[in-house]
Amino acid sequence: MKNMATDFDVMIVGAGISGIGMAAHMKEKAPNHGFVIVERRENLGGTWDLFRYPGIRSDSDMHTLGFDFEPWKHEKSIADGPSILEYLDRIVDERDIRKHIRFGHKVLAADWQENEARWHVTLETSDGEKKHLTANWLYLGSGYYDYDEPYDPGFDIGEFEGQVIHPQFWPEDLDYADKHVVVIGSGATAVTIVPSMADKAARVTMLQRTPTWMFSRPAKDALANFLRKILPEKIAYRMTRWKNITLQDYSFKMARNKPQKVKDGLHKRIRKSMGQDCDLAPFTPPYNPWEQRLCLVPDDDLFEAMKRGKADVVTGRIKAFEKGGVRLNDDSFLPADIVITATGLKLAVAGKIALSKNGRPIDLAQHFYYKGCMFSNVPNLAVVFGYLNASWTLRADINSDFICRVLTESRARDADVAEPVLSPQAAAAIEEDDIFDFSSGYIQRGKHIMPRNAVAYPWRLNQEYVLDRKRMKEDPVDDGLLEFRRHGANARGADEQLEAAE
């Protein structure tokens, strides 16, 4: 007789913020379900372990990038990479999660087999061995970008003889003392690297094709630190977290509704840092605030480096890489010993795992999001794609909580399949929406691989945390769209199990 045992109830892919968060939620809210975390790298932390460039830090506050169940205890709310890793390590050890992590395990493919109600997962270990495991559920905490390959803008390095480095693959032993450094890019990575390298380097130039809206704030949250002195830690954390969530939501909506007012406010803060007569052109993008993510400048570090003459921001297009630096289209020349291409990431969906259903490939670009968490007509699969206008972990928390509710409901019903069902007729009637109302380059480049998005909830990836949190927590799990069943009982035909478009 064929062994129908499942290796794991839930396989969590990735030991970064999303995966560790799901494991912690399961420990508390679905303790009767077993799980394993498979992580391709040899350490936990995901992004926070991969990126090692100078100054690596959060670009949002840790009271919202932290989990809802674990207070952020550090004095600085804008935290460096090592502090975030320490936070994740503490969670993993205090909750006895580390024993569930299998490091050096990269997921290559996963095939859902309906007659067994389980995913057959093909993995490759760090020493090249292929493994096959099964799981009733797959929870993808694999992030949103390609770990193997950053975005390549196709620069012709030409005659340049210095080092060219992408932040995703930072060399451990890079010596940049007294060197001239050109950082190409204007996003969060460039804005972090420039002031961090400015202390040792002779000069650091941020070369941007287009300016980015920047805002400065203290790295320490004075109210948070005050509340922690007078209140129990968890209460202080909850209050600070809600304050920051509310401010994020207010700021985003203000930028969309009254963009000129927000522009004026951002420029006012830059003038306060740089002086009333500063040139605002390098800080005035051709788009409105929050049409792309704002760049955080904690403690005015970028502006301070510029005032000291150690850093500058230049707007222009590259004409050629020459022996000693970079020539721009206006024929100006930027001397460089080191060029850092902080040109962005390459989007990836589902960790580039080859997904299939009964042997037929699943193209997620043909499936609708369901509650920003699952996909239409794909059973027992959940994913985390964080907010663009707020902290990633906010979505990770509500998705984890929701899937724990689904697991509990399934167990109560003696069901082993949960599938958001969308008929071809219903799908054809859906009004579709742009999945991301953001003009950022990496977003636009990756749209073609992203799942479909409806105007109306629940068939969408929403960008409004406060509303999402209420819905995910309070709406019934059994909403008439999420079908619970026992495999083999009333199973739909294979021809109905994939979207009509596939």
C-alpha positions as CSV (number, residue, x, y, z in Angstrom):
1,M,0.0,0.0,0.0
2,K,1.3,3.5,-0.9
3,N,2.5,5.5,2.1
4,M,0.3,8.6,2.2
5,A,2.0,10.2,5.2
6,T,3.0,13.8,4.8
7,D,6.5,14.8,5.9
8,F,5.2,18.2,7.3
9,D,1.9,19.9,7.8
10,V,3.5,23.2,6.7
11,M,6.7,23.9,4.8
12,I,7.9,27.5,5.3
13,V,10.3,28.6,2.6
14,G,12.8,31.2,3.8
15,A,14.2,32.0,7.3
16,G,13.9,35.8,7.0
17,I,11.3,38.1,8.6
18,S,8.4,36.4,6.8
19,G,9.4,32.8,7.5
20,I,10.4,33.4,11.1
21,G,7.2,35.3,11.7
22,M,5.0,32.5,10.4
23,A,6.8,30.0,12.6
24,A,6.3,32.1,15.7
25,H,2.6,32.6,14.8
26,M,2.2,28.9,14.3
27,K,3.8,28.1,17.7
28,E,1.2,30.3,19.4
29,K,-1.9,30.0,17.2
30,A,-1.6,26.6,15.4
31,P,0.5,24.6,17.9
32,N,-0.9,21.2,16.7
33,H,0.4,21.6,13.2
34,G,4.0,20.6,12.5
35,F,6.3,22.8,10.4
36,V,9.7,23.0,8.9
37,I,11.6,26.1,7.6
38,V,13.9,25.5,4.6
39,E,16.5,28.2,4.0
40,R,18.8,28.2,1.0
41,R,21.5,30.1,2.9
42,E,23.6,29.0,5.9
43,N,22.2,31.7,8.2
44,L,18.8,33.0,9.1
45,G,17.8,36.6,8.4
46,G,17.2,36.7,4.6
47,T,17.8,40.2,3.3
48,W,19.5,41.2,6.6
49,D,22.0,38.4,6.3
50,L,22.6,38.8,2.5
51,F,23.3,42.5,2.4
52,R,26.6,43.4,4.0
53,Y,27.3,46.9,2.5
54,P,28.4,49.8,4.8
55,G,25.6,51.2,6.9
56,I,23.0,48.5,6.1
57,R,19.9,49.5,8.0
58,S,16.1,49.5,8.0
59,D,14.4,52.1,5.8
60,S,11.4,52.1,8.1
61,D,11.0,52.2,11.9
62,M,11.5,49.0,13.8
63,H,8.2,49.5,15.7
64,T,6.4,48.5,12.5
65,L,9.2,46.5,10.9
66,G,9.2,44.5,14.1
67,F,6.6,41.8,14.8
68,D,3.3,42.4,16.5
69,F,4.2,39.8,19.1
70,E,7.8,40.8,19.9
71,P,8.7,44.3,21.2
72,W,11.6,46.2,19.7
73,K,13.8,47.0,22.7
74,H,16.7,49.0,21.2
75,E,17.0,52.7,21.7
76,K,17.3,53.4,18.0
77,S,14.1,52.8,16.0
78,I,16.0,53.0,12.7
79,A,18.2,50.0,13.2
80,D,21.3,48.6,11.6
81,G,21.5,45.2,10.0
82,P,23.3,43.5,13.0
83,S,20.6,44.7,15.4
84,I,17.9,43.3,13.2
85,L,19.7,40.0,13.0
86,E,20.0,40.0,16.8
87,Y,16.3,40.6,17.1
88,L,15.5,37.6,14.8
89,D,18.0,35.4,16.5
90,R,16.4,36.1,19.9
91,I,12.9,35.3,18.6
92,V,14.1,32.0,17.1
93,D,15.9,30.9,20.2
94,E,13.3,32.1,22.8
95,R,10.5,30.3,20.9
96,D,12.6,27.1,20.1
97,I,12.3,27.6,16.4
98,R,15.9,27.0,15.4
99,K,15.6,23.2,15.6
100,H,12.9,23.5,12.8
101,I,15.2,25.3,10.3
102,R,17.1,23.3,7.7
103,F,19.8,25.5,6.4
104,G,21.4,25.0,3.0
105,H,18.2,23.8,1.4
106,K,17.1,25.6,-1.7
107,V,13.6,24.8,-3.1
108,L,13.7,24.2,-6.8
109,A,10.2,22.9,-7.6
110,A,6.9,22.1,-5.9
111,D,4.1,20.0,-7.5
112,W,0.7,19.9,-5.9
113,Q,-0.8,16.4,-6.1
114,E,-4.5,16.5,-5.5
115,N,-5.0,12.8,-5.0
116,E,-2.7,13.1,-1.9
117,A,-3.4,16.7,-0.9
118,R,0.2,17.5,-0.6
119,W,3.0,19.3,-2.3
120,H,5.9,17.3,-3.6
121,V,8.9,19.5,-3.1
122,T,12.3,19.2,-4.8
123,L,15.2,20.7,-2.9
124,E,18.9,21.1,-3.5
125,T,21.3,21.1,-0.6
126,S,24.4,23.3,-0.4
127,D,26.5,20.3,-1.3
128,G,24.5,19.6,-4.5
129,E,22.4,16.8,-3.2
130,K,18.8,16.6,-4.4
131,K,16.0,15.9,-1.9
132,H,12.3,15.3,-2.1
133,L,10.0,16.2,0.8
134,T,6.2,16.6,1.0
135,A,4.1,19.1,2.8
136,N,0.3,19.7,3.1
137,W,0.9,23.4,2.9
138,L,3.6,25.7,1.4
139,Y,4.1,29.1,3.0
140,L,6.5,31.2,0.8
141,G,8.5,33.7,2.9
142,S,11.1,33.9,0.1
143,G,11.0,37.7,-0.3
144,Y,10.4,39.7,-3.5
145,Y,13.7,39.9,-5.3
146,D,16.1,37.6,-7.1
147,Y,18.9,36.5,-4.7
148,D,21.1,35.2,-7.5
149,E,20.9,38.1,-9.9
150,P,20.5,41.9,-9.2
151,Y,19.1,44.2,-11.8
152,D,21.7,44.8,-14.5
153,P,21.3,48.2,-16.3
154,G,23.8,47.0,-18.9
155,F,26.6,49.4,-18.3
156,D,29.6,49.2,-20.6
157,I,32.5,49.6,-18.1
158,G,34.7,50.5,-21.0
159,E,38.2,51.7,-20.0
160,F,37.4,52.0,-16.3
161,E,40.2,50.2,-14.3
162,G,38.9,50.5,-10.8
163,Q,36.5,48.1,-8.9
164,V,32.9,47.8,-9.8
165,I,30.7,46.5,-7.1
166,H,26.9,45.7,-6.7
167,P,25.7,46.1,-3.1
168,Q,24.0,42.7,-3.3
169,F,27.5,41.1,-3.5
170,W,29.6,43.3,-1.3
171,P,33.2,42.0,-0.8
172,E,34.2,41.6,2.8
173,D,37.6,43.1,2.4
174,L,36.8,46.2,0.4
175,D,39.3,49.0,1.2
176,Y,37.9,52.4,0.3
177,A,40.0,54.6,2.6
178,D,41.0,57.8,0.9
179,K,39.4,56.6,-2.4
180,H,37.0,58.4,-4.7
181,V,33.8,56.5,-4.8
182,V,30.9,57.0,-7.2
183,V,27.6,55.4,-6.2
184,I,25.2,55.0,-9.1
185,G,21.6,55.2,-7.9
186,S,19.2,57.3,-5.8
187,G,17.2,54.7,-3.8
188,A,17.4,53.6,-0.2
189,T,20.6,51.6,-0.8
190,A,22.5,54.5,-2.3
191,V,21.2,56.9,0.4
192,T,22.5,54.5,3.0
193,I,25.9,53.8,1.5
194,V,27.0,57.3,0.6
195,P,27.1,58.8,4.2
196,S,28.4,55.5,5.6
197,M,31.4,55.4,3.3
198,A,32.0,59.2,3.5
199,D,33.9,58.9,6.8
200,K,36.8,56.9,5.3
201,A,36.6,57.7,1.6
202,A,38.2,60.8,0.1
203,R,34.9,61.7,-1.4
204,V,31.6,59.9,-2.2
205,T,29.4,61.0,-5.1
206,M,25.9,59.8,-5.5
207,L,25.2,59.8,-9.2
208,Q,21.4,59.8,-9.9
209,R,19.6,59.8,-13.2
210,T,16.5,61.1,-11.4
211,P,16.2,62.6,-7.9
212,T,14.3,60.9,-5.2
213,W,12.1,62.5,-2.5
214,M,13.9,62.3,0.8
215,F,12.8,62.9,4.3
216,S,14.9,63.1,7.5
217,R,14.0,62.0,11.0
218,P,15.9,61.1,14.1
219,A,17.1,57.5,14.4
220,K,15.8,57.4,17.9
221,D,12.0,57.7,18.6
222,A,11.9,60.0,21.6
223,L,8.3,59.1,22.5
224,A,8.9,55.4,22.2
225,N,11.9,55.6,24.5
226,F,9.9,57.7,27.0
227,L,7.0,55.3,27.0
228,R,9.3,52.4,27.7
229,K,10.5,54.1,30.8
230,I,7.1,54.6,32.3
231,L,5.0,51.7,30.9
232,P,5.3,47.9,30.7
233,E,7.4,47.1,27.6
234,K,4.6,45.4,25.6
235,I,2.1,48.2,26.2
236,A,4.7,50.9,25.3
237,Y,5.5,48.9,22.1
238,R,1.9,48.6,21.1
239,M,1.3,52.3,21.6
240,T,4.4,53.3,19.6
241,R,3.5,50.8,16.9
242,W,0.0,52.1,16.5
243,K,1.3,55.7,16.5
244,N,3.7,54.9,13.7
245,I,1.2,53.0,11.6
246,T,-1.3,55.9,11.9
247,L,1.4,58.4,10.9
248,Q,2.5,56.2,7.9
249,D,-1.1,55.9,6.7
250,Y,-1.8,59.7,7.2
251,S,1.5,60.7,5.4
252,F,0.8,58.4,2.4
253,K,-2.8,59.6,2.0
254,M,-1.7,63.3,2.4
255,A,0.9,62.7,-0.4
256,R,-1.7,61.3,-2.7
257,N,-4.3,64.0,-1.9
258,K,-2.2,67.1,-1.4
259,P,1.1,66.4,-3.1
260,Q,2.2,70.0,-3.2
261,K,1.8,70.5,0.5
262,V,4.0,67.4,1.1
263,K,6.6,68.5,-1.4
264,D,6.8,71.9,0.4
265,G,7.2,70.1,3.8
266,L,9.9,67.8,2.5
267,H,11.9,70.7,1.0
268,K,11.4,72.7,4.3
269,R,13.1,69.9,6.2
270,I,16.0,69.7,3.7
271,R,16.5,73.4,4.0
272,K,16.5,73.1,7.8
273,S,19.4,70.6,7.4
274,M,21.3,72.1,4.6
275,G,20.6,75.8,4.9
276,Q,18.0,78.1,3.4
277,D,20.1,78.8,0.3
278,C,20.8,75.1,-0.6
279,D,20.1,73.9,-4.1
280,L,17.0,71.9,-4.0
281,A,17.3,70.6,-7.6
282,P,19.0,67.3,-6.6
283,F,16.1,66.7,-4.2
284,T,13.2,67.5,-6.5
285,P,12.0,64.5,-8.5
286,P,9.7,64.9,-11.6
287,Y,7.0,62.9,-9.8
288,N,5.0,63.4,-6.7
289,P,5.9,62.0,-3.2
290,W,4.9,58.4,-2.7
291,E,4.6,57.6,-6.4
292,Q,7.8,55.9,-5.4
293,R,9.0,55.1,-1.9
294,L,10.4,58.0,0.0
295,C,14.0,57.7,1.0
296,L,14.8,58.0,4.7
297,V,17.7,60.0,5.9
298,P,18.1,59.2,9.6
299,D,19.8,61.9,11.7
300,D,20.4,63.9,8.6
301,D,23.5,61.7,7.9
302,L,23.5,62.3,4.1
303,F,23.1,66.0,4.5
304,E,25.8,66.2,7.2
305,A,28.2,64.4,4.9
306,M,27.4,66.8,2.1
307,K,28.0,69.8,4.4
308,R,31.4,68.5,5.5
309,G,32.4,68.3,1.8
310,K,32.7,64.5,2.0
311,A,29.8,63.7,-0.2
312,D,27.8,65.2,-3.0
313,V,24.8,64.4,-5.2
314,V,25.0,64.8,-9.0
315,T,22.1,64.4,-11.4
316,G,23.1,63.3,-14.9
317,R,23.3,60.5,-17.4
318,I,26.4,58.4,-18.1
319,K,28.2,59.0,-21.4
320,A,31.1,56.6,-20.8
321,F,33.2,54.9,-18.2
322,E,36.8,56.1,-18.6
323,K,40.1,55.2,-17.1
324,G,39.8,57.3,-14.0
325,G,36.1,57.7,-13.5
326,V,32.7,58.4,-15.1
327,R,32.0,60.9,-18.0
328,L,28.5,62.4,-18.1
329,N,26.5,63.5,-21.1
330,D,27.2,67.2,-20.3
331,D,30.9,66.2,-20.5
332,S,31.5,66.7,-16.8
333,F,33.8,64.1,-15.2
334,L,33.4,62.3,-11.9
335,P,36.8,60.8,-10.7
336,A,36.4,57.3,-9.3
337,D,38.5,54.6,-7.9
338,I,35.5,52.5,-7.0
339,V,32.0,52.4,-8.8
340,I,29.1,51.0,-6.9
341,T,26.1,50.1,-9.0
342,A,23.2,50.6,-6.5
343,T,20.8,50.4,-9.5
344,G,18.2,48.2,-7.9
345,L,16.9,44.8,-7.5
346,K,15.2,42.3,-9.9
347,L,11.8,41.2,-8.8
348,A,11.1,37.5,-8.4
349,V,7.8,35.8,-7.6
350,A,7.5,32.8,-5.3
351,G,11.3,32.6,-4.9
352,K,11.6,31.4,-8.5
353,I,10.2,28.0,-7.5
354,A,8.8,26.0,-10.4
355,L,5.2,25.5,-9.2
356,S,2.9,23.0,-10.7
357,K,-0.4,21.3,-10.1
358,N,-0.8,17.7,-10.9
359,G,2.2,18.1,-13.2
360,R,0.9,21.1,-15.0
361,P,2.9,24.3,-14.6
362,I,1.3,27.1,-12.5
363,D,1.9,30.6,-13.9
364,L,1.0,32.9,-11.1
365,A,0.7,35.8,-13.5
366,Q,-2.6,34.2,-14.6
367,H,-4.0,33.9,-11.1
368,F,-5.6,36.5,-9.0
369,Y,-4.4,37.4,-5.5
370,Y,-6.8,36.3,-2.8
371,K,-6.6,38.6,0.3
372,G,-3.0,39.5,-0.6
373,C,-2.1,36.1,0.8
374,M,-3.2,33.2,-1.4
375,F,-4.0,32.7,-5.2
376,S,-7.2,31.8,-7.0
377,N,-7.5,28.1,-7.7
378,V,-4.2,27.2,-6.1
379,P,-4.7,25.1,-3.0
380,N,-2.7,25.2,0.3
381,L,-0.3,27.9,-0.9
382,A,0.4,31.2,0.9
383,V,2.8,34.0,0.2
384,V,4.1,37.2,1.7
385,F,4.6,40.3,-0.5
386,G,4.9,43.2,1.9
387,Y,3.5,46.7,1.7
388,L,5.1,49.3,-0.6
389,N,3.8,52.2,1.4
390,A,4.5,50.7,4.9
391,S,6.7,48.2,6.6
392,W,7.0,44.7,5.1
393,T,6.3,42.9,8.5
394,L,2.8,44.4,8.8
395,R,1.6,42.2,6.0
396,A,3.8,39.2,7.2
397,D,2.0,39.4,10.5
398,I,-1.6,39.5,9.2
399,N,-0.9,36.8,6.6
400,S,0.6,34.5,9.2
401,D,-2.3,35.1,11.5
402,F,-4.8,34.4,8.7
403,I,-3.2,31.2,7.6
404,C,-3.1,30.0,11.2
405,R,-6.9,30.6,11.2
406,V,-7.3,28.6,8.0
407,L,-5.2,25.7,9.4
408,T,-7.4,25.6,12.5
409,E,-10.6,25.8,10.5
410,S,-9.3,23.0,8.2
411,R,-8.5,20.7,11.2
412,A,-11.9,21.4,12.7
413,R,-13.6,20.4,9.5
414,D,-11.4,17.4,8.9
415,A,-10.4,19.0,5.6
416,D,-6.9,18.9,4.2
417,V,-7.4,21.3,1.2
418,A,-8.2,25.0,1.4
419,E,-8.5,26.6,-2.0
420,P,-9.8,30.1,-3.1
421,V,-12.1,29.1,-5.9
422,L,-12.7,31.5,-8.8
423,S,-14.7,30.1,-11.8
424,P,-13.7,31.1,-15.3
425,Q,-17.0,33.0,-15.6
426,A,-16.4,34.9,-12.4
427,A,-12.8,35.7,-13.4
428,A,-14.0,37.1,-16.7
429,A,-16.3,39.5,-14.9
430,I,-13.7,40.9,-12.6
431,E,-12.5,44.5,-13.2
432,E,-8.7,44.4,-13.0
433,D,-6.5,47.0,-11.3
434,D,-2.9,47.9,-11.7
435,I,-1.2,45.7,-9.1
436,F,1.2,48.5,-8.1
437,D,0.4,52.2,-8.3
438,F,4.1,53.0,-8.1
439,S,6.5,54.2,-10.8
440,S,9.7,52.7,-9.3
441,G,11.9,51.1,-11.9
442,Y,12.1,47.7,-10.2
443,I,8.3,47.6,-9.9
444,Q,7.6,48.5,-13.5
445,R,10.2,46.0,-14.8
446,G,8.7,43.2,-12.8
447,K,5.0,43.8,-13.5
448,H,4.7,41.1,-16.2
449,I,5.5,38.3,-13.7
450,M,3.2,39.5,-11.0
451,P,-0.2,37.9,-10.2
452,R,-3.4,39.5,-11.3
453,N,-5.1,42.1,-9.2
454,A,-8.8,43.1,-9.0
455,V,-10.3,46.5,-8.1
456,A,-12.5,44.9,-5.5
457,Y,-11.4,42.9,-2.4
458,P,-10.7,40.0,-1.9
459,W,-9.2,39.3,-5.2
460,R,-6.4,41.8,-4.8
461,L,-3.1,42.7,-3.1
462,N,-4.2,45.8,-1.2
463,Q,-2.0,48.7,0.0
464,E,-4.0,49.8,3.0
465,Y,-2.8,48.0,6.2
466,V,-5.3,49.4,8.7
467,L,-8.2,48.1,6.6
468,D,-6.5,44.8,5.7
469,R,-5.8,44.1,9.3
470,K,-9.4,44.5,10.3
471,R,-10.6,42.3,7.4
472,M,-8.1,39.5,7.9
473,K,-8.8,39.3,11.6
474,E,-12.6,39.8,11.7
475,D,-14.0,38.5,8.4
476,P,-15.0,34.8,8.6
477,V,-12.4,32.4,7.2
478,D,-15.3,30.5,5.5
479,D,-16.3,33.4,3.2
480,G,-17.9,31.3,0.5
481,L,-14.8,31.7,-1.7
482,L,-12.3,29.7,0.3
483,E,-13.3,26.1,-0.3
484,F,-12.5,23.5,2.4
485,R,-12.5,19.8,1.3
486,R,-11.0,16.4,2.0
487,H,-8.9,15.2,-0.9
488,G,-10.7,12.6,-3.0
489,A,-14.1,13.9,-1.9
490,N,-15.9,16.1,-4.4
491,A,-12.6,16.9,-6.1
492,R,-13.0,19.0,-9.2
493,G,-11.8,17.7,-12.5
494,A,-8.3,18.5,-13.6
495,D,-9.5,20.7,-16.5
496,E,-11.3,22.9,-13.9
497,Q,-8.3,23.2,-11.6
498,L,-6.3,25.8,-13.4
499,E,-7.4,29.2,-14.7
500,A,-9.0,29.2,-18.1
501,A,-6.2,31.4,-19.3
502,E,-3.5,28.8,-18.8
